[in-house]
Amino acid sequence: MKKIKLIFLSIIFALIPFYMAAVGDTYIYDIWGDIEHSPDAYRVTNVFYAKDFGLEKNFVSPSSLFCKGNLLYLVDSGNNRIIEFTYREDKTLEFNRIIESFNAPEGIVNTFASPTDIYVNKDGSFFIADTNNGRVVKLDSELNYLFSFVEPDDANYEKGKNFLPEKVIADSKGRAYILAKNVNKGFLKYESDGTFTGFYGASEVTYNWTDYIWKRLSTRAQREQMESFVPTEYTNAYLDNEGFIFAVIKNFKPEELMDDMAKPIRRLNALGGDILIKNWDLPIGDLQWGGTAGLDTPSHFNDITVLNNEVYIALDETRGRLFAYDNQGELLFAFGNSGNIDGYFRLPVSLEHYNRDLFVLDQAACTITLFSSTQFGDYVYNAIEYYSEGKYDLSAAEWEKVMKLNGNYDLAYGGIGKAKLRQNEYKEAMKYFKVKCYRKKYSKALMYYRKEWIEANLGWLLLILCVLIFVPFIIKGIKAFRKELASL
């Protein structure tokens, strides 16, 4: 009997590692703002540590990930280095090399001091935020030094503080957009030759009207002691396939969220204006703020990535969650949490993707977590992609598969409705929109349905109209004729 118990316990302990991962924590919000649990759209495929690659030094304060093709770069800030990996088809990372220095002319420091970000452009050139050296260095594909983006010598730039660039992206023309610590005027924009040309995407100045009026009525001495009204700072950015910059902001007042004043996620056009589409609930992360480790604060995004299908996924450092939205701003799924098991995070700081796979860097745990989409997640993505390609029947079929796995998934009803709408099946579209109270879409389908019905029945309508107009005259004429005959 004891042997049986020992065998049973051994089996249980052997299975424990397979269950020590976040499973079944995916959710969305319904039209009432309540949580609806959902099948997992992503599952943990692997968790990577420095020791897995035979590195002598463990990661120290890793700060950023960047994916270029199947190459993944990790900025290991505490060790003043960048590590390059190859992402393999078997969902593993293969160590390639360590970048600790570069080829530079005499007099140019060719090592890094607490680097915090990296961007690799289409031509293979490197842009590295060498933070404590006060520069962003640009290197060619062979790690030869080209030049540095340094502190601007411009009247609009406030000097007196250390120039500490922390994030960098670059467009196809080689123009660099840099986020620097203590700079709250938006991105520092540089031309491809390193010339500073001004600020880009400056965030609006936000303030409380009560504080504003009180400040106006105060004396100069009192005003000097009050907090200045300054724009908020961007936290991170990602350049999408169309050349627009997705940017996130994590410092704002909670009351600014629901009236869309905070705008924690923005999509910036060439002029720096926000063109992010918002329809249903605002893309702000969690709509309910309590219940997790005593936290009663909203989501604070510190990174974002955009998939090829225009789905954007934001990383919430508050609760260690990922929020995925389609290009209409509708929440597709949210998952993750704070903790020490696989799929949960202690301090998530960076998010990247390769196709549909996601990489999350945990600075406190010094790990890279790889998430791969599940069958449910693939159905959702397939439906979105088919719709964008104009394959509405295939899109509807994928949403049907989604509904079989989750009958409460609102977007499946909306997705089928939109597909039917595009196929001119207005009455069917109305049925799906009505189920989940998509009022605007229902009204649109109803308008088209009425128009279609009128066009199909126009002949009968005109006939009835003619009858209603002319029959009274005919009857009146007959009566007058009879009356005239009777008088003869």
N, C-alpha and C positions, 0 to 999 in steps of 0.2 A: 504493500500500500504506500509505503514511504517512497519507493522508487517511482511509482506512478505520479505522486505529488511532485517529486523533484523534476521528472520529465515534463509535467504540465507547467511548472514554474519556469523551466528553461525555455519552453516554447514561448511563453508570455514575454519573458525578458528579451528574447530574440526578436519578437515582433515590435517591441516598444519603439525602436528607432524609426520604423516605417510610419508610426503614428505621431512622432514628434515633429509634426509640421502643421502649418496652418491649413486646415481643411474645413470647408463649409462656412466660411466667414464672409462670403461675397453677398452684397446687397445693392438695392437701388431704392429710390423713393417713389411712392405713388403720387397721384395728383393731389392728395391731401397733405403731402409732406411727411407721411409715415413710412417707416422702413419696411421694405418687402425683401425677404431673403431670397436668394437666387442660387442656382447651381454655380459652382466655381467657373469663372471664365479663364482663370490662370491657376496653375499649380507650380510649386517649387520643383525644379528639375535638378538643380545642383547648388551647392554653396561652396565657394572657393576661398581658401586661406593662402597666405604667403607660403606656408610650408608645403602646400600641394604642388608648388612649382619648383621646389628645391632651392628657394631663395634663402640666403644666409641671414638676411635681415627681415624681420617682420614688418608689415606695413605700419607706418607711424603717421597718424592724423591724415589719412588719405582724404582728398577733397573733391576729386572730380573724375568722371568717366567720359570718354568720347569714342564713338564708333565710326570708322571710315571703311566702308565695305565690310569685309569680315575681320578687320583689324580692330582690336579694342585697346584703348590707351587708358592707363590708370595714373593719375597724378598723385604720387606718394610724397606729400608735402613735407612731412617730418624728416624724410630721408633725402630731400632735395633731388628727387629723381622722377623719371617717368618710365613706366613699364609698358612694353608692347606685347600683346597677346594675339594669337590667331584663334578665331572662333571656328570650331570644327563642326562638321555635320552631325557628329554623335553627341552634340550638346556639351562639349568640353572645351576648355581653354588651353591652348598650348603656348608656353612661354617662348617669346622670340628674343627679346633683348632689353637691356636697361639703358636708358638715355640719361646720362648724368652730366654730359658736357657736349659742346659742339665746336665746329671748326670756325675760329674767328681770327681776325687780324690782331696784331700786337696792340696792346692797350685796351682791348675789349674783354671784359670778364666773360669767360666762356663756360661758367658753371652757374647753377641756379641757387637761389636763396628763397626757400619756402615757396616754390611755385604752387599755384592754386588752380590753374585751368589750362586746357589745351584745345586747339581747334586745328584740324587738318583740312585744307582746302582741296578743291577738285584737281588742281595741278600738283598736289602732293606737298605743297609748302606748309610749314608748321607755324602756328601763332601760339606762343606760350606766355602765359601771364606769370612773369618772374617777379612775384609780388615784392619781396623784401629788397630786391635790386631796383625797384621803382621803374619797371619797364615791361613792355610786351615785346619779346624778341620774335623776329620773323626769320625763319630758316628755310632753305630750299629742301627738296626731297632727300638730299644727301647730307643734311644737317650742316650745311655751310651757312654761316651768318650772312644775312642780307642787310638788315638795319633794325633799329628799335623804335617803337612807338613810346615816346617819353612824355613827361609832364608838359602840358601846353604852355606856350608863351603867348598868352592871349589876354586881352583886357576883360573878357567875359568869364575867364577862369579865375576862381578865388584861390590865391596862393596863401602860403603860410602853414599848410599842412603837408605831411608826407604824402607823396604820390604813391598810392598802393593799389595798382590794378588787380582785380580779383577774378573777373570773367571776361572772356573775349570770344567773339564770333566774327566771321568775315564773309563777304558776299563773293559772287563769282568774279567780280572785277578787282578783287583784292582789297577793297575798302574794309577797314576794321572798325568794329563797334565794341567799345570797352566799357565795362562797369568798374568803377574805382570806389574804394572805401571813402566815405564822407563826402562823396559827390552826389548831390541830389537834384541835378538838372537833367537827368536822363543819361543816355549813352554818350560817351566821348567819341566823336566820329572822326576818323582819319582817312585820308585818301590813300591810294595804293603805294604812294611814294613816302608815306609817313607824315604828311602834312596834316596838321589839325585844322578841321574845317567847321567846328562848332559842336553844338549839342543836338541830340536827336531823341525824339519821343519823350520830352520832359513831361513828367506826371503833373496833373493838375494840382493846384494848391487847394487843400481841403481844410475846412475849419468849422467850428460850431458858431452859429449866428449869435448866441448869447455871449460867448467869449469875445466875438468880434465887436459887438456893440459896447460891451464893458471896456474893451481896450480903447475904443474910440473916445470914450468919456473919461478915461484915466489921464493922469498927468504924465509928463514925459518920463519922470523918474519911475513911476509905476509901470509904464509900458516897457521900459528897459528891463524890468525884473520879470516880465511875463515871457512865456514861451513864444518864440517867433512862429509865424505861419509859414512853413516851408513845404515844398513838394516832398513826397515820399520817395524812397530809393527803390530802384529795381533790384531784385535779388538774383535773378538768373535769366537766361534767354536761350532760344533755339531758333535756328533759321530753317523754315519749312521748304518744301520742294518748289514752291512758287516764288520764293524770295522774300516772303514776309517774315517778320520777326515776332515770334511768340515770346512774351515776357511775363514774369511773375513778380508779384509784390507780396511781401509777408508782414510788413509793418503798417498797420491801419487800426482804426477804432472799430470795434465790433458793430457799433450802431450804423456804420457806414456801409455795411455789406448789403442789407436787404433792400435799400433804396438805390443800389447800384452806384454808389459814390466811390467805394473802395476799388472795385474792378481788379481783383487779385490776379486775374488772367487777362492778358491783352494781346491782340494781334495788330501789330503796327504796320501801316502802309508806308509808302515812300516819304510821305510828309510827316510821319510820326504820329498819325492819328489812329485811334483804336477802331478797328473794323470787325471786331469779334461779333459773330452772330449769336443772339440770345433769344430764346423763344419761351420755353416753359419756366422751370426754375432756373435761377441764375447759376452759372458755373462757379460756385464758391466752395465746393467741397461738401462737408457735412452740413445738413440743415438742422440737425439736432446736436447740441453741443455738450450735453451732460452724459454721465453714466460710464465714463471710461477713466479709471484711476483717479476719480475726483476732478477730472478736467471739465471746466465749463466755459472753455474758450473755443472760438471757431477754428477752422483749418487754416494753416499758414503754409503756403506753398514755397518750397525753396528750389524746385527744379521742374522742368517740363520737357517732354519730347513729343514729336509729331510723327505718326506712322505714315506710310505711303498712301493709305486710304483716307487721309485727312482726320483720322481720329487722334485727338491729343490727350495725353495722359500726364497729370500733374502729381507731384510728390508732396505729401503733407508731412512736415516734420513734427507737427504737434502730436499726432497719434500714429505715425508710421504707416499711413495709408496711401493708396494710389487711386486716383479718380480718373476714369476714362470718359470722354465726351465725344460725340460725333460733331460734324462740321456745322450742325445747327444748334450746338450748345446743349444737347440732351444727354443726360447721364446714362451711360451704357452699363457701367458697373463700378463698384468700389470694393476694395479688399485690402487686407493688411491690418496691422495693429502694432502696439508697442509690446516688446517682450523679448525673450531669449530663444524661442523655438524657431525652427526654420520657417521663413515667410513672415516673421515678425522682426521688428527692428528696434535698436536702442537709440541710434541717431542717424537716420537716413539723410544723406547729403547730396546724392547725385543719382540721376536716372538716365538710362540710355536704352536704345532698342536696336535689334537687328531683325529685319522683316517684322514678324509678330512677337518675337522673343524679347523679353525685358531684362535689363541688368539694373540692380539697385546696389549702390555702395553704402555700407554702414560704417561710418567713421569710428564709432565707439567700439564696435565688434571687430573692425578691420576685416570685413568680409565683402565679397561680391556675391549677391544672390541672383540666380538665374531663374526666371519664370518663363514657362512655355504655355501657350494657349491650350485649353481643353477643347473637346468636341463642341461643347456649348459655346465657348468663345469663338471658335472657328465658324460656327453657324451664323453668329451675330456679324462677324467681320465679312463673311461671304455675302450676306444679305446687303450690307452697306455697299460693298464693292460692286456687286451686280447692279444695284440701283444707279450708282454713279456712272456705270458703263451703258446705261440705257436698257439693260436686260431685266425688265420689270417682272416678267413671268418667273425667271430664275430667282430674283430677289424675293418675291412672294413665297416661292417654294421653300427657301431657306428660313424665312420667318415662320412658316408653318412648322418646320423642324424645331425651331426655338420654342414655339408654343407647346409642342408635345413634351418638352423637357421642363418648361415653366409656364403654366397657364396664366400666371399673374404678371407676366412680363409685359408691361404697358407698351414698350416700344415695338414689340412684335405686332400688336394690333395696329399701331400707328404706321408701322412699316408696310404691312399688307394693304392698309388703306391707301397709303401714298402710291404703292405699286398699282393698285386698282384704279386710282385716280389718273395715273399716267396712261393706263390702258383704256381710258374712257369708259370704265365700268363704274359709273358714278353711284348707282344705287348700292352696289356691293361695297364701295368705299365708305358710304355713309353708315353702313351696318357696322363696320369695324371701328370707325371713328366714334360712333355712339357708345360702344361698349365701354371705352375708357375715357369718355368725356373730353375728346379732342374737339372743343367747340369751334375753334377757328377753322380747322381742317374740315369739320362736318359742314360748316356754313359754306365753305368753298365748294365742296362736293354737291351740296344741295343746290347751289346757284347753277352749277353746270348741269345738274340733273334736270332742273326746271327748264333751262334753255333747251336741252336735248328733247325733253318731252313736248315742249311747245313747237319745236321744229318738226317733230315727228307727227304731230297732230294739228298742224297749221291748217290743213284743208278742212278738217271737221270744224275747227274753231271758226274759220271764216264763214263756213256754211251756216253754223249756228248763229253767228253774228248777223249774217244777212237775213236769216229767218226772223231774228229778234227785231231787226230794223224794219223789214219790208212787210212782214205779216200783218202788223196792226194797220198799215195803210191799205193793204188788200182787203182786210176785213171791213175796214171803214168804207171803202169803195163799194164793196158788195152790199153793205147795209144801205148805203145811199142809193144804189141802183134799185134795190128792192123797194125802198120807200117811194122812189120815183115811179116804179111800175104800179105800185098800189094806189098812187094818186090819180092814175089815168082812168 
